[in-house]
Amino acid sequence: MLISARIRIQARQVLLRVSVVPFAIIVSLLPLSAHAQTAGAQPQDPTIQTNLDASEIDSNPPKASFNEYAGKGFSLRWGAGFLYDYATYAQDDASKAQMDISPLDDLRDFRLLFKGKLPIPGVTYTLGYMYDKVKDDWRFRQTGIMVELRKAHGNLFVGRTKEGFSTSKIMVGYQGWTNERATINDALISILADGIKWTGGIPNGKLVYVLGYFWNERTQNESFSKHGDSLVGRAIWLPLAGTDKGVLHIALQARHALSTDGELQYRSKPESYQSQAYAIDTGKFAADSANAYGFETYYRPGPFMVGTEYFLTRADAPASGNPFFHGGEVFVAHILTGETRPYNAKGAFFDRISPSRSVFNGGPGAWEVVGRLSYSDLNDGPIRGGKFWRITPMVNWHMSDNVRLEFVYGYSALDRFDVVGNTHYFQSRFQFQL
């Protein structure tokens, strides 16, 4: 039985590697078919960005001059990010039995960022180095090179990056509308992976697609690693591209991922990084692989924005009945001071808010109110990871391009260990980025 299981896993690994070939063929054919279409006008909305380099989600950093160097064919920009969080809780007795959590203020994130151009046409690089407070160690984040292939209408990235599954996950935490991602997102989707990723589109800008193959030889001991080798595909339809009507983003995505050492585990904290306990947790269970699917849509006509993401995962785990997990989120956000959140049309993700008038220049900054409802279900068959929902109203004060304050309230219900526990959350964050 053990030998046959190993053979089965090895066969899957071979199949996963071989399957890169048809994906590469698709990548080469999609731009060719796009030539038959009219190129169309460039986006008229000034909040639509069309630049994409190796730093991807960090490609639109706050403006500065002292931290940039531009030479002949080579450039360097260095930056940094700092997050400091506070969280306290009010739990009922059932919640206290489920999660042993207490008030805490501590460092959330500190990272150094380097990016620029290499003296090779169309080649950019990025390096991210982050201090991991939990493990008291430094870790590489988004790091690699990107090659722009204009005739193929796309960019090829090699290195450590986001898989390209879920807009919320693709966006760096500094730029998001909420302080933490939804529990189901953190449970099912890896934050980073090592591999090769193609981001392409068609000339009229109405379709962006992402194809990636990732391996875990160097990441299996990282805290963000959830799977072994994986193959990811994503398609984003942008029907309002080329107009001044805002952004309508509709995406479908899929991922096939092998398990790590024959096991999978999905878990997440209760949307509070400083929590000392996980809210949902399947525990480790024997599995060969998992197939995940996702749907998302965002509409942003101006300062107002609404969006939703939903994920479905089926594990290939015969001993546990091939469990099925699912969950998602829906949110609304509005910028009271009138700014509009930018959108990167080449990478298909939203970017940071830049205040029209900074607090440090006598203005009000940008005030954003957000409301989100999230849901996770990690219960199926013998796997009892728990059901969790949380509602989160919050306020973001973007004081300048560099400084942001967040004020968060949350209320959740956790159905786990045969009880339902309720928790109130009171959280805040100070954020600085350069």
C-alpha positions as CSV (number, residue, x, y, z in Angstrom):
1,M,0.0,0.0,0.0
2,L,2.8,2.4,0.9
3,I,4.7,1.6,-2.3
4,S,1.6,2.1,-4.4
5,A,0.9,5.4,-2.7
6,R,4.4,6.7,-3.5
7,I,4.1,5.6,-7.1
8,R,0.8,7.4,-7.3
9,I,2.3,10.6,-5.9
10,Q,5.3,10.4,-8.2
11,A,3.0,9.9,-11.2
12,R,1.0,13.0,-10.2
13,Q,4.3,15.0,-9.9
14,V,5.3,13.9,-13.4
15,L,1.8,14.7,-14.7
16,L,1.9,18.2,-13.2
17,R,5.3,18.9,-14.8
18,V,4.2,17.6,-18.2
19,S,1.0,19.7,-18.0
20,V,3.1,22.8,-18.2
21,V,3.6,22.1,-21.9
22,P,0.0,22.6,-23.0
23,F,-0.2,25.7,-20.8
24,A,2.9,27.1,-22.5
25,I,1.2,26.4,-25.9
26,I,-1.9,28.3,-24.7
27,V,0.3,31.2,-23.6
28,S,1.8,31.4,-27.1
29,L,-1.5,31.1,-29.0
30,L,-3.6,33.6,-27.0
31,P,-1.7,36.7,-28.1
32,L,-1.7,35.5,-31.7
33,S,-5.5,35.2,-31.7
34,A,-5.7,38.6,-30.1
35,H,-4.0,40.2,-33.1
36,A,-7.3,39.6,-35.0
37,Q,-9.0,42.1,-32.7
38,T,-9.0,45.8,-32.9
39,A,-6.5,47.2,-30.5
40,G,-9.0,49.8,-29.2
41,A,-8.3,53.0,-27.3
42,Q,-6.1,53.2,-24.2
43,P,-8.0,53.5,-20.9
44,Q,-9.4,57.0,-20.5
45,D,-9.8,56.7,-16.7
46,P,-6.8,58.5,-15.1
47,T,-6.9,56.0,-12.2
48,I,-6.2,53.1,-14.5
49,Q,-2.5,52.1,-14.4
50,T,-0.8,50.3,-17.3
51,N,2.7,49.9,-15.9
52,L,3.9,46.5,-14.6
53,D,7.4,45.5,-13.5
54,A,9.0,42.8,-11.4
55,S,7.7,44.3,-8.2
56,E,4.2,43.9,-9.5
57,I,2.0,44.8,-6.5
58,D,4.7,47.2,-5.3
59,S,5.0,48.8,-8.7
60,N,3.4,52.1,-7.7
61,P,5.2,53.0,-4.4
62,P,4.9,56.3,-2.7
63,K,6.7,59.2,-4.4
64,A,10.2,60.1,-3.2
65,S,13.4,61.2,-4.7
66,F,16.2,60.5,-2.2
67,N,15.8,56.8,-2.5
68,E,16.1,56.4,-6.2
69,Y,19.1,56.0,-8.6
70,A,18.9,56.0,-12.4
71,G,22.0,55.2,-14.4
72,K,22.7,54.2,-18.0
73,G,20.4,51.2,-18.4
74,F,20.3,50.5,-14.7
75,S,18.1,51.9,-11.9
76,L,17.5,51.2,-8.2
77,R,14.8,52.2,-5.9
78,W,14.9,51.2,-2.2
79,G,12.0,51.3,0.1
80,A,10.6,49.9,3.3
81,G,7.4,48.9,5.0
82,F,6.4,48.9,8.7
83,L,3.2,47.6,10.3
84,Y,2.3,47.8,14.0
85,D,-0.9,46.2,15.3
86,Y,-3.0,46.3,18.5
87,A,-5.9,43.9,19.2
88,T,-8.1,43.1,22.1
89,Y,-11.2,40.9,22.4
90,A,-14.4,40.4,24.3
91,Q,-15.4,36.7,24.3
92,D,-18.3,34.7,25.6
93,D,-17.6,31.5,27.5
94,A,-17.9,29.3,24.5
95,S,-15.5,31.4,22.5
96,K,-13.0,31.3,25.4
97,A,-13.1,27.5,25.3
98,Q,-12.5,27.5,21.6
99,M,-9.7,30.2,21.3
100,D,-7.3,31.2,24.1
101,I,-6.6,34.8,23.0
102,S,-5.6,37.9,24.9
103,P,-4.8,41.6,24.2
104,L,-1.6,42.2,22.4
105,D,0.2,45.0,20.6
106,D,3.2,44.0,18.6
107,L,5.1,44.3,15.3
108,R,3.1,43.0,12.4
109,D,5.5,43.4,9.5
110,F,8.8,45.0,8.7
111,R,10.4,44.7,5.2
112,L,13.0,46.1,2.9
113,L,12.2,46.5,-0.8
114,F,14.6,47.0,-3.8
115,K,13.5,47.3,-7.4
116,G,14.6,48.7,-10.7
117,K,15.7,48.0,-14.3
118,L,18.6,45.9,-15.5
119,P,20.7,46.9,-18.5
120,I,18.8,44.5,-20.7
121,P,15.8,46.0,-22.6
122,G,12.4,45.0,-21.0
123,V,14.0,43.3,-17.9
124,T,13.2,44.5,-14.4
125,Y,14.1,43.1,-11.0
126,T,12.8,43.1,-7.4
127,L,14.0,41.9,-4.0
128,G,11.9,41.9,-0.8
129,Y,13.4,41.0,2.5
130,M,11.1,40.7,5.6
131,Y,11.7,40.3,9.3
132,D,9.5,37.4,10.6
133,K,8.7,38.4,14.1
134,V,7.2,35.0,15.0
135,K,10.3,33.1,14.0
136,D,12.8,35.9,14.7
137,D,14.3,35.5,11.3
138,W,14.6,37.3,8.0
139,R,12.7,35.9,5.0
140,F,12.7,36.6,1.3
141,R,9.4,37.9,0.0
142,Q,8.7,39.0,-3.6
143,T,12.0,38.4,-5.3
144,G,12.9,37.7,-8.9
145,I,13.1,39.2,-12.4
146,M,10.4,40.0,-15.0
147,V,10.9,40.0,-18.8
148,E,8.4,42.1,-20.9
149,L,7.6,40.4,-24.2
150,R,5.7,43.2,-26.0
151,K,4.9,41.2,-29.2
152,A,3.3,38.5,-27.0
153,H,1.5,41.2,-25.0
154,G,2.7,39.9,-21.6
155,N,5.3,39.6,-18.9
156,L,7.2,36.5,-17.7
157,F,8.3,36.5,-14.0
158,V,10.8,34.0,-12.5
159,G,11.3,33.8,-8.8
160,R,9.3,34.1,-5.6
161,T,5.9,35.8,-6.1
162,K,2.2,35.6,-5.6
163,E,0.6,32.7,-7.4
164,G,-2.0,34.8,-9.1
165,F,-5.0,33.3,-7.4
166,S,-7.4,35.8,-5.7
167,T,-7.1,39.6,-6.1
168,S,-7.1,40.0,-2.3
169,K,-4.1,37.7,-2.0
170,I,-2.3,39.2,-5.0
171,M,-2.5,42.7,-3.4
172,V,0.2,43.3,-0.8
173,G,-1.3,43.8,2.7
174,Y,-0.3,47.4,2.8
175,Q,-2.6,48.3,-0.1
176,G,-5.8,46.3,0.9
177,W,-9.1,47.7,2.0
178,T,-9.1,45.7,5.2
179,N,-6.4,45.1,7.8
180,E,-6.5,41.3,7.3
181,R,-7.6,38.9,4.6
182,A,-10.7,36.7,5.1
183,T,-10.2,33.5,7.0
184,I,-10.9,31.2,4.0
185,N,-8.4,33.1,1.9
186,D,-5.6,32.7,4.4
187,A,-6.6,29.1,5.0
188,L,-6.6,27.9,1.4
189,I,-4.3,30.1,-0.5
190,S,-0.5,30.4,-0.2
191,I,0.8,34.0,0.1
192,L,3.9,33.3,-1.9
193,A,5.5,30.6,-4.1
194,D,8.7,30.0,-6.1
195,G,8.2,29.4,-9.8
196,I,7.5,30.9,-13.2
197,K,4.4,33.0,-14.0
198,W,3.1,34.6,-17.2
199,T,0.8,37.6,-17.1
200,G,-0.7,38.5,-20.4
201,G,-3.6,40.2,-22.1
202,I,-5.2,41.1,-25.4
203,P,-4.6,44.4,-27.1
204,N,-8.0,46.0,-26.3
205,G,-7.4,45.5,-22.6
206,K,-10.6,43.6,-21.9
207,L,-8.9,40.3,-21.0
208,V,-6.0,39.6,-18.7
209,Y,-4.8,36.1,-18.0
210,V,-2.3,34.5,-15.6
211,L,-0.6,31.1,-15.9
212,G,1.9,29.8,-13.4
213,Y,3.8,26.8,-12.3
214,F,5.3,26.7,-8.8
215,W,7.4,24.2,-6.8
216,N,8.1,24.0,-3.1
217,E,11.6,22.6,-2.8
218,R,12.8,25.8,-1.1
219,T,9.5,26.9,0.5
220,Q,8.2,23.8,2.3
221,N,9.5,25.0,5.6
222,E,8.2,28.5,5.2
223,S,5.1,29.5,7.2
224,F,3.3,30.5,4.0
225,S,3.6,27.1,2.3
226,K,0.4,25.1,2.1
227,H,1.0,22.8,-0.8
228,G,3.7,21.1,-2.9
229,D,4.0,21.8,-6.6
230,S,1.1,23.6,-8.1
231,L,-0.3,24.8,-11.4
232,V,-2.4,28.0,-11.4
233,G,-4.6,29.6,-14.1
234,R,-6.6,32.8,-13.9
235,A,-8.7,34.8,-16.4
236,I,-10.0,38.4,-15.8
237,W,-12.6,40.0,-18.0
238,L,-12.6,43.9,-17.9
239,P,-15.7,44.9,-19.9
240,L,-15.2,48.6,-19.1
241,A,-11.6,48.8,-20.3
242,G,-10.9,51.7,-22.6
243,T,-13.7,53.8,-21.2
244,D,-14.1,56.4,-18.4
245,K,-16.8,54.4,-16.6
246,G,-14.5,52.9,-13.9
247,V,-13.6,49.3,-13.3
248,L,-15.7,46.1,-13.6
249,H,-13.5,43.1,-12.8
250,I,-14.8,39.6,-13.3
251,A,-12.4,36.7,-12.7
252,L,-12.4,32.9,-12.7
253,Q,-9.4,30.9,-11.4
254,A,-8.3,27.4,-10.8
255,R,-5.3,25.6,-9.1
256,H,-4.1,22.0,-9.0
257,A,-1.7,21.5,-6.1
258,L,0.1,18.5,-4.7
259,S,0.3,17.9,-1.0
260,T,3.5,18.2,1.0
261,D,4.8,14.8,2.2
262,G,1.4,13.3,1.6
263,E,-0.5,15.6,4.0
264,L,-2.6,18.8,3.8
265,Q,-3.6,21.2,6.5
266,Y,-5.9,24.3,6.2
267,R,-6.1,26.8,9.1
268,S,-6.5,30.5,9.8
269,K,-6.6,33.0,12.6
270,P,-9.8,34.9,13.2
271,E,-8.8,37.8,10.9
272,S,-6.5,39.1,13.7
273,Y,-2.8,38.5,13.2
274,Q,-2.0,39.1,16.9
275,S,-4.4,36.3,17.9
276,Q,-2.5,33.6,19.7
277,A,-4.9,30.9,18.4
278,Y,-6.4,29.7,15.1
279,A,-10.1,29.9,14.6
280,I,-10.5,27.3,12.0
281,D,-8.1,24.3,11.6
282,T,-8.5,21.0,9.8
283,G,-5.4,19.5,11.4
284,K,-3.1,17.5,9.2
285,F,-4.8,14.8,7.1
286,A,-3.5,12.3,4.5
287,A,-4.0,13.6,1.0
288,D,-2.4,13.4,-2.5
289,S,-3.5,16.8,-3.9
290,A,-6.2,19.4,-3.9
291,N,-8.1,21.3,-6.7
292,A,-9.3,24.8,-5.9
293,Y,-11.6,27.1,-7.9
294,G,-12.5,30.7,-7.3
295,F,-14.9,33.4,-8.6
296,E,-14.5,37.1,-7.9
297,T,-16.0,40.3,-9.1
298,Y,-15.3,44.0,-8.3
299,Y,-17.1,47.1,-9.4
300,R,-15.4,50.5,-8.8
301,P,-17.1,53.4,-10.6
302,G,-15.3,56.0,-8.5
303,P,-14.8,56.6,-4.7
304,F,-17.4,53.8,-4.1
305,M,-16.4,50.2,-4.5
306,V,-18.0,46.8,-4.0
307,G,-16.5,43.3,-4.4
308,T,-16.8,39.6,-3.6
309,E,-14.6,36.5,-3.8
310,Y,-15.6,32.9,-3.2
311,F,-13.4,29.8,-3.1
312,L,-14.1,26.0,-3.5
313,T,-11.5,23.3,-2.7
314,R,-11.8,19.6,-3.1
315,A,-9.0,17.5,-1.5
316,D,-8.0,14.2,-3.1
317,A,-8.0,12.4,0.3
318,P,-9.8,9.0,0.0
319,A,-9.2,8.2,3.7
320,S,-11.2,11.3,4.7
321,G,-13.9,11.0,1.9
322,N,-12.3,13.6,-0.3
323,P,-13.5,16.6,1.8
324,F,-14.9,19.7,0.3
325,F,-14.2,23.2,1.8
326,H,-15.5,26.6,0.8
327,G,-16.0,30.2,1.8
328,G,-15.6,33.8,0.7
329,E,-16.3,37.4,1.4
330,V,-18.3,40.4,0.3
331,F,-17.4,44.0,1.0
332,V,-18.3,47.6,0.3
333,A,-16.0,50.6,0.6
334,H,-16.4,54.3,0.1
335,I,-13.7,57.1,0.2
336,L,-15.5,60.0,1.9
337,T,-12.9,62.6,0.7
338,G,-13.5,61.8,-3.0
339,E,-10.3,59.9,-4.0
340,T,-10.6,56.8,-6.2
341,R,-8.6,53.6,-5.6
342,P,-6.3,53.0,-8.7
343,Y,-6.5,49.8,-10.7
344,N,-3.6,48.1,-12.5
345,A,-5.1,47.0,-15.8
346,K,-2.0,44.9,-16.8
347,G,-1.8,42.9,-13.6
348,A,-5.6,43.0,-12.8
349,F,-5.3,44.2,-9.2
350,F,-6.1,47.3,-7.2
351,D,-3.4,49.6,-5.8
352,R,-2.9,52.0,-2.8
353,I,-5.0,55.1,-2.2
354,S,-3.1,58.4,-2.6
355,P,-4.7,61.3,-0.7
356,S,-5.4,64.4,-2.7
357,R,-4.3,66.5,0.2
358,S,-1.9,65.0,2.7
359,V,-2.4,65.7,6.4
360,F,1.3,66.8,6.6
361,N,0.5,69.5,4.0
362,G,-2.5,70.8,5.8
363,G,-5.2,68.6,4.2
364,P,-7.5,66.0,5.6
365,G,-5.9,63.0,4.0
366,A,-8.2,60.3,2.6
367,W,-10.9,58.8,4.7
368,E,-12.2,55.4,3.7
369,V,-15.1,53.5,5.4
370,V,-15.3,49.7,4.8
371,G,-17.7,46.9,5.7
372,R,-17.0,43.2,5.1
373,L,-18.8,39.9,5.8
374,S,-16.6,36.8,5.5
375,Y,-17.5,33.1,5.8
376,S,-15.5,29.9,6.0
377,D,-16.6,26.2,6.2
378,L,-13.8,23.6,6.9
379,N,-16.3,20.9,7.9
380,D,-16.8,17.9,5.7
381,G,-17.0,14.2,6.7
382,P,-14.5,13.3,9.4
383,I,-12.6,16.7,9.0
384,R,-14.1,19.2,11.5
385,G,-12.1,22.3,10.9
386,G,-15.0,24.6,11.9
387,K,-17.4,27.1,10.5
388,F,-16.7,30.8,11.0
389,W,-18.3,34.1,10.0
390,R,-17.3,37.6,10.9
391,I,-18.6,41.1,10.1
392,T,-16.0,43.8,10.1
393,P,-16.8,47.6,9.8
394,M,-13.7,49.7,9.8
395,V,-12.2,53.1,9.0
396,N,-8.9,53.7,7.1
397,W,-7.3,57.1,7.5
398,H,-4.7,57.5,4.7
399,M,-2.9,60.4,6.2
400,S,-0.4,60.6,3.3
401,D,1.1,58.3,0.6
402,N,3.4,57.0,3.4
403,V,1.2,56.8,6.5
404,R,-2.1,55.1,7.2
405,L,-4.1,54.4,10.4
406,E,-6.7,51.7,10.7
407,F,-9.6,51.5,13.2
408,V,-11.3,48.1,13.2
409,Y,-14.3,46.5,15.0
410,G,-15.4,42.9,14.4
411,Y,-17.9,40.4,15.5
412,S,-17.7,36.7,14.8
413,A,-19.4,33.4,15.4
414,L,-17.3,30.2,15.4
415,D,-19.0,26.8,15.3
416,R,-16.4,24.3,16.4
417,F,-15.9,21.7,19.2
418,D,-19.7,21.2,19.3
419,V,-20.3,24.8,20.5
420,V,-20.8,28.2,19.0
421,G,-18.7,31.0,20.4
422,N,-19.1,34.7,19.8
423,T,-16.3,37.3,19.9
424,H,-16.0,41.1,19.7
425,Y,-12.8,42.4,18.2
426,F,-11.2,45.9,18.7
427,Q,-8.2,46.4,16.5
428,S,-6.0,49.1,15.2
429,R,-2.9,49.4,13.0
430,F,-0.2,52.0,12.2
431,Q,1.3,51.6,8.8
432,F,4.3,53.3,7.2
433,Q,5.7,52.6,3.7
434,L,8.4,54.2,1.6
